[in-house]
């Protein structure tokens, strides 16, 4: 039993020592061989664990306690499939985003496809995490990157996390077009623009868009959806019946259409209870 258990381990030099010791101390020889075996096994297991934990470029579900559930991952895949038109887009058994046959496209936005291709083929490792009912995440946000070195190529790999508060999306109210222009898929795409393209949000200008949302608006335009007019949500107090006063946050979207030879602009409104999504300015950071 012991011989077959150890026969697959190659330990140069140890076997010859064991043979010399076997004539004078068989028990010592077997103990030495067993010790060497467990040393080799420990090194192998550590190497395997390191490979599994090493960040892998692309977009994938977290392996930790914050991993998205199967239904959450499926919902995200469906939304990204609609945004990009990649018919075979899915998350595989290991939770890694795959695009399948990239020539099989049904509708979608060319800009969204370019972003996901850059995400899948690029050098940034991005993990998805669920942070429901978080006091720190508004809809979604991406963390600052940590840089690792690939053990084979020695190339640097940046690892980041996209944190999603699914409970925030349940608070959204508004017209169908505005809801479609600010859903789970767009929230994740917004964070990927930060992490993969390195573009930023507007700072200090509530009525203006940053370069990140300008690219997201291009995707909305290609999907025939209304475009976001400003980065920061407007917040105001409104009466809400027996519950008293509530603070309502609102985003405005617009779409231009030709009608009777003239360009007509139609606005769409999206709102939520600011106390349930963001209790105070800057208490949460997200899309």
Secondary structure, 3 states (H helix, E strand, C coil): CHHHHHCCCCCCCHHHHHHHHHCCCHHHHHHHHHHHHHHHHHHHHHHHHHHHHCCCCEEEECCCCCCCCHHHHHHHHHHHHHHHCECCCEECCCCEEECCCCCCECCCCHHHHHHHHHHHHCCEEEEEEECCCCCCEECEEECCCEEEECCCCCCEEEEEEEEECHHHHCCCEECHHHHHCCCHHHHHHHHHHHHHHCCCCCCCCCCCCCHHHHHHHHHHHHCCCCEECCCCCEEEEEECHHHCEEEEEEEEEEEEEEECCEEEEEEEEEEEEHHHHCCCCCCCEEC
